[in-house]
Amino acid sequence: MRKLIIALAASFLCLNAAAGVKVVPQPLEVKESRWSAKLPSEITIDARKHTELAQTYIDLSSAILGNAGITLSKGGCCAKVKFCISKRVKGQDAYVLKVRGSKVRIKAASEDGLWAGLQTLTQLLVQGLDKNVTIKDKARFRYRGAMLDCGRHFWEVEDVKKFIDMMAVHKLNVFHWHLTEDQGWRIEIKKYPLLTEVGSIRNGGYMTNYEVGAKVDTYVDEPYGGFYTQEDIKEIVAYATAHHILVIPEIEIPGHSVAALASYPWLGCTGGPYEVRKEWGISQDVLCIGKETTLQFCLDVLEEVCELFPGPYVHIGGDEAPRTRWAECPHCQALKEKEGLKTEAELQSWITSKVEDFLAERGKSIIGWDEILEGGVRQSAVVMDWLGKEGGQKAAAAGNDVIMVNKHYCYFDCYQTEDRSQELCAHRRNIPLSKVWEFDPVSGMDEAAQAHVLGIQCNTWTEHLSDFDRVYFMNLPRMSALCEIAWSTTERCPYQEFLQRMEGTMIPLYKAAGWNFAEFYKADFE
């Protein structure tokens, strides 16, 4: 009986959402009136109490809505769009949006909720709302993330802001910024200037091959690189904050660190020489855990990182760190014996715990990929599950908070069709829009474990992406499916209904914004 009730409720929501007004992600409740709405082409936003919120929304949405013939500006007591904080609105990023005639009213539990309501307003305006409507909504997960890899390919400050804009219109609220890699160190650390003087530049590498169906990218034999100054970092963090997005930096420890080794060879077990890596893949050379100077280096770097990023998390990577060098290194073996460690995996756990203690003193928690579980990890560490659901299930069952980023569903650098002849070179897996839609982040978990799932995230790795137009193309429209899973209730509508909503609101929005998007989804319509 309970399953029947849930199914009927889901069917009602689907019919309600599909009736005319289309919103992605799917709201909890949409009620349309038979009375007409007549929103003007010149819309004023009340900026009296929430001035920064209003201005940020106008800046973000003007380009999109301007192409749809709608202008936005700040207004006062007679503004067409007004909003307020209300204690009566309950829930994560919850809001209530009402359109009555030529006026819009948004109430929310917080400014984050007001921001979410404004993104819904943009969708209503883009599709040409012509009826009075009431929308009540709240988010399923508090962590709704997207990662941009700036290590393999460097993105200018304005490109990073474009990525944040793309996140904002999808109601995503956490920007995971991948800043260090074998192929490039991208963040200025004043105590270690060679990290950017040497580590940010590689002597060659692969760039996007624009021949459709090509199996490999084009190798370019010339220097490539770039990095963000600390002022750049502050600018982007401020920009994201204004767009109600938390920024989490990723500083890889102990693997994916060849750019750091090339800058300071004493960080490695062999002492080098090292070169910033030109090829993709995994290097056997990692940070030497056995040297006290390596730990001090990590803490010095993180000290400056903490000053730049005010959020509660620092991602320390921890994935794909081969242990061959540690097994052969006298420094690592001496530390292993001194600390009574049994395996090389426990060496990684040792440095992870030291870093975690350091960050905890500064009010921050660590996030690490699945592999941090292998040598044991404290319950306070957040695990980002990318290998598959097993790591997330194990961590959540043990009481660790988890973020689900399953590589089979959430990696947007992968192909979007089974027919590779239709696409440019991408990562080997096939993840079409329909597969993203199928992702269930809490599959196989009991209620206690589900309570530890903070949310989900999509990843844009950039081995095969060297211009930002491709970043748009690989994320859109897959980000629409990801955001619906992150935001909407567990009783989701059928895929076909989602396609109809997406086609009615997000596709016109992408077109109005001038964002490149993939049209492979059209083959899915029945």
Solvent accessible surface area in square Angstrom, and as a share of the most:
residue,aa,sasa,rsa
1,M,172,0.77
2,R,180,0.66
3,K,171,0.72
4,L,98,0.49
5,I,102,0.52
6,I,52,0.27
7,A,53,0.41
8,L,111,0.55
9,A,50,0.39
10,A,15,0.12
11,S,56,0.36
12,F,130,0.54
13,L,32,0.16
14,C,12,0.07
15,L,133,0.66
16,N,26,0.13
17,A,3,0.03
18,A,43,0.33
19,A,74,0.57
20,G,37,0.35
21,V,6,0.03
22,K,44,0.19
23,V,1,0.01
24,V,0,0.00
25,P,0,0.00
26,Q,6,0.03
27,P,4,0.03
28,L,54,0.27
29,E,45,0.20
30,V,4,0.02
31,K,118,0.50
32,E,52,0.23
33,S,33,0.22
34,R,205,0.75
35,W,161,0.57
36,S,71,0.46
37,A,6,0.05
38,K,156,0.66
39,L,33,0.17
40,P,43,0.27
41,S,66,0.43
42,E,128,0.57
43,I,3,0.01
44,T,42,0.24
45,I,0,0.00
46,D,13,0.07
47,A,13,0.10
48,R,141,0.52
49,K,176,0.74
50,H,26,0.11
51,T,71,0.41
52,E,119,0.53
53,L,4,0.02
54,A,0,0.00
55,Q,61,0.27
56,T,11,0.07
57,Y,0,0.00
58,I,15,0.08
59,D,93,0.48
60,L,15,0.08
61,S,1,0.01
62,S,40,0.26
63,A,70,0.55
64,I,4,0.02
65,L,0,0.00
66,G,40,0.39
67,N,109,0.56
68,A,46,0.36
69,G,52,0.50
70,I,21,0.11
71,T,78,0.46
72,L,18,0.09
73,S,55,0.36
74,K,102,0.43
75,G,23,0.22
76,G,30,0.29
77,C,82,0.49
78,C,115,0.69
79,A,3,0.03
80,K,58,0.25
81,V,1,0.00
82,K,48,0.20
83,F,17,0.07
84,C,52,0.31
85,I,78,0.40
86,S,18,0.12
87,K,182,0.77
88,R,222,0.81
89,V,16,0.09
90,K,150,0.63
91,G,38,0.36
92,Q,73,0.33
93,D,11,0.06
94,A,2,0.02
95,Y,1,0.00
96,V,25,0.14
97,L,0,0.00
98,K,85,0.36
99,V,0,0.00
100,R,116,0.42
101,G,26,0.25
102,S,34,0.22
103,K,100,0.43
104,V,1,0.01
105,R,82,0.30
106,I,1,0.01
107,K,100,0.43
108,A,0,0.00
109,A,39,0.31
110,S,43,0.27
111,E,66,0.30
112,D,65,0.34
113,G,0,0.00
114,L,0,0.00
115,W,13,0.04
116,A,4,0.03
117,G,0,0.00
118,L,0,0.00
119,Q,3,0.01
120,T,0,0.00
121,L,0,0.00
122,T,2,0.01
123,Q,0,0.00
124,L,0,0.00
125,L,10,0.05
126,V,21,0.12
127,Q,51,0.22
128,G,51,0.49
129,L,23,0.12
130,D,91,0.47
131,K,83,0.35
132,N,16,0.08
133,V,1,0.01
134,T,15,0.08
135,I,0,0.00
136,K,89,0.38
137,D,7,0.04
138,K,90,0.38
139,A,8,0.06
140,R,64,0.23
141,F,16,0.07
142,R,126,0.46
143,Y,8,0.03
144,R,8,0.03
145,G,0,0.00
146,A,0,0.00
147,M,0,0.00
148,L,0,0.00
149,D,0,0.00
150,C,0,0.00
151,G,0,0.00
152,R,15,0.05
153,H,1,0.00
154,F,31,0.13
155,W,7,0.02
156,E,107,0.48
157,V,26,0.15
158,E,102,0.46
159,D,24,0.13
160,V,0,0.00
161,K,29,0.12
162,K,82,0.35
163,F,0,0.00
164,I,0,0.00
165,D,26,0.14
166,M,0,0.00
167,M,0,0.00
168,A,0,0.00
169,V,3,0.02
170,H,0,0.00
171,K,7,0.03
172,L,4,0.02
173,N,27,0.14
174,V,5,0.03
175,F,0,0.00
176,H,1,0.00
177,W,0,0.00
178,H,0,0.00
179,L,0,0.00
180,T,2,0.01
181,E,3,0.01
182,D,1,0.01
183,Q,1,0.00
184,G,0,0.00
185,W,8,0.03
186,R,0,0.00
187,I,0,0.00
188,E,38,0.17
189,I,1,0.01
190,K,130,0.55
191,K,127,0.54
192,Y,24,0.09
193,P,66,0.41
194,L,64,0.32
195,L,0,0.00
196,T,9,0.05
197,E,110,0.49
198,V,62,0.36
199,G,0,0.00
200,S,2,0.01
201,I,81,0.41
202,R,1,0.00
203,N,82,0.42
204,G,0,0.00
205,G,3,0.03
206,Y,67,0.26
207,M,54,0.24
208,T,12,0.07
209,N,27,0.14
210,Y,129,0.49
211,E,116,0.52
212,V,90,0.52
213,G,30,0.28
214,A,15,0.12
215,K,183,0.77
216,V,103,0.59
217,D,12,0.06
218,T,66,0.38
219,Y,89,0.34
220,V,47,0.27
221,D,118,0.61
222,E,104,0.47
223,P,95,0.60
224,Y,49,0.19
225,G,31,0.30
226,G,17,0.16
227,F,77,0.32
228,Y,1,0.00
229,T,53,0.31
230,Q,20,0.09
231,E,117,0.52
232,D,35,0.18
233,I,0,0.00
234,K,101,0.43
235,E,79,0.35
236,I,0,0.00
237,V,14,0.08
238,A,63,0.49
239,Y,56,0.21
240,A,0,0.00
241,T,86,0.50
242,A,23,0.17
243,H,7,0.03
244,H,38,0.17
245,I,5,0.03
246,L,56,0.28
247,V,7,0.04
248,I,1,0.01
249,P,0,0.00
250,E,0,0.00
251,I,4,0.02
252,E,7,0.03
253,I,6,0.03
254,P,0,0.00
255,G,0,0.00
256,H,9,0.04
257,S,5,0.03
258,V,8,0.05
259,A,0,0.00
260,A,2,0.01
261,L,0,0.00
262,A,17,0.13
263,S,5,0.03
264,Y,26,0.10
265,P,52,0.33
266,W,103,0.36
267,L,0,0.00
268,G,0,0.00
269,C,23,0.14
270,T,83,0.48
271,G,37,0.35
272,G,27,0.26
273,P,139,0.87
274,Y,34,0.13
275,E,92,0.41
276,V,7,0.04
277,R,59,0.22
278,K,49,0.21
279,E,86,0.39
280,W,47,0.17
281,G,40,0.39
282,I,83,0.42
283,S,14,0.09
284,Q,79,0.35
285,D,29,0.15
286,V,2,0.01
287,L,3,0.01
288,C,0,0.00
289,I,2,0.01
290,G,17,0.16
291,K,40,0.17
292,E,153,0.69
293,T,76,0.44
294,T,0,0.00
295,L,30,0.15
296,Q,95,0.42
297,F,6,0.02
298,C,3,0.02
299,L,31,0.16
300,D,17,0.09
301,V,2,0.01
302,L,0,0.00
303,E,63,0.28
304,E,25,0.11
305,V,0,0.00
306,C,18,0.11
307,E,132,0.59
308,L,9,0.04
309,F,2,0.01
310,P,109,0.68
311,G,9,0.08
312,P,65,0.41
313,Y,29,0.11
314,V,0,0.00
315,H,0,0.00
316,I,1,0.00
317,G,0,0.00
318,G,0,0.00
319,D,11,0.06
320,E,55,0.25
321,A,13,0.10
322,P,27,0.17
323,R,63,0.23
324,T,62,0.36
325,R,63,0.23
326,W,0,0.00
327,A,55,0.43
328,E,123,0.55
329,C,6,0.03
330,P,101,0.63
331,H,89,0.40
332,C,0,0.00
333,Q,60,0.27
334,A,60,0.47
335,L,19,0.10
336,K,33,0.14
337,E,145,0.65
338,K,156,0.66
339,E,75,0.33
340,G,59,0.57
341,L,36,0.18
342,K,169,0.71
343,T,65,0.38
344,E,34,0.15
345,A,15,0.12
346,E,50,0.22
347,L,0,0.00
348,Q,4,0.02
349,S,21,0.14
350,W,41,0.14
351,I,1,0.00
352,T,9,0.05
353,S,28,0.18
354,K,78,0.33
355,V,0,0.00
356,E,10,0.04
357,D,60,0.31
358,F,25,0.10
359,L,0,0.00
360,A,62,0.48
361,E,137,0.61
362,R,87,0.32
363,G,63,0.60
364,K,17,0.07
365,S,43,0.28
366,I,1,0.00
367,I,0,0.00
368,G,0,0.00
369,W,3,0.01
370,D,8,0.04
371,E,20,0.09
372,I,6,0.03
373,L,26,0.13
374,E,99,0.45
375,G,21,0.21
376,G,42,0.41
377,V,41,0.24
378,R,105,0.38
379,Q,118,0.52
380,S,74,0.48
381,A,0,0.00
382,V,7,0.04
383,V,0,0.00
384,M,1,0.00
385,D,0,0.00
386,W,31,0.11
387,L,76,0.38
388,G,8,0.07
389,K,90,0.38
390,E,115,0.52
391,G,14,0.13
392,G,0,0.00
393,Q,42,0.19
394,K,128,0.54
395,A,1,0.01
396,A,2,0.02
397,A,83,0.64
398,A,61,0.47
399,G,17,0.16
400,N,5,0.02
401,D,45,0.23
402,V,0,0.00
403,I,0,0.00
404,M,1,0.00
405,V,0,0.00
406,N,9,0.05
407,K,39,0.17
408,H,71,0.32
409,Y,56,0.21
410,C,0,0.00
411,Y,12,0.05
412,F,0,0.00
413,D,6,0.03
414,C,0,0.00
415,Y,14,0.05
416,Q,8,0.04
417,T,19,0.11
418,E,153,0.68
419,D,65,0.34
420,R,94,0.34
421,S,73,0.47
422,Q,94,0.42
423,E,8,0.04
424,L,23,0.11
425,C,5,0.03
426,A,7,0.06
427,H,42,0.19
428,R,163,0.60
429,R,42,0.15
430,N,37,0.19
431,I,1,0.00
432,P,33,0.21
433,L,11,0.05
434,S,31,0.20
435,K,64,0.27
436,V,1,0.00
437,W,19,0.07
438,E,112,0.50
439,F,6,0.03
440,D,69,0.36
441,P,2,0.02
442,V,17,0.10
443,S,41,0.27
444,G,71,0.68
445,M,17,0.08
446,D,95,0.49
447,E,151,0.68
448,A,74,0.57
449,A,6,0.05
450,Q,69,0.30
451,A,84,0.65
452,H,55,0.24
453,V,10,0.06
454,L,10,0.05
455,G,0,0.00
456,I,0,0.00
457,Q,0,0.00
458,C,0,0.00
459,N,0,0.00
460,T,0,0.00
461,W,28,0.10
462,T,0,0.00
463,E,28,0.13
464,H,31,0.14
465,L,1,0.01
466,S,27,0.17
467,D,44,0.23
468,F,17,0.07
469,D,78,0.41
470,R,15,0.05
471,V,0,0.00
472,Y,21,0.08
473,F,40,0.17
474,M,1,0.00
475,N,0,0.00
476,L,0,0.00
477,P,4,0.02
478,R,1,0.00
479,M,0,0.00
480,S,0,0.00
481,A,0,0.00
482,L,0,0.00
483,C,1,0.00
484,E,0,0.00
485,I,0,0.00
486,A,0,0.00
487,W,2,0.01
488,S,6,0.04
489,T,40,0.24
490,T,82,0.48
491,E,57,0.26
492,R,57,0.21
493,C,5,0.03
494,P,86,0.54
495,Y,38,0.15
496,Q,48,0.21
497,E,20,0.09
498,F,0,0.00
499,L,0,0.00
500,Q,90,0.40
501,R,0,0.00
502,M,0,0.00
503,E,64,0.29
504,G,22,0.21
505,T,0,0.00
506,M,0,0.00
507,I,8,0.04
508,P,41,0.25
509,L,1,0.00
510,Y,0,0.00
511,K,132,0.56
512,A,12,0.09
513,A,24,0.19
514,G,63,0.61
515,W,28,0.10
516,N,52,0.26
517,F,27,0.11
518,A,1,0.01
519,E,86,0.39
520,F,50,0.21
521,Y,6,0.02
522,K,102,0.43
523,A,95,0.73
524,D,47,0.24
525,F,60,0.25
526,E,187,0.84
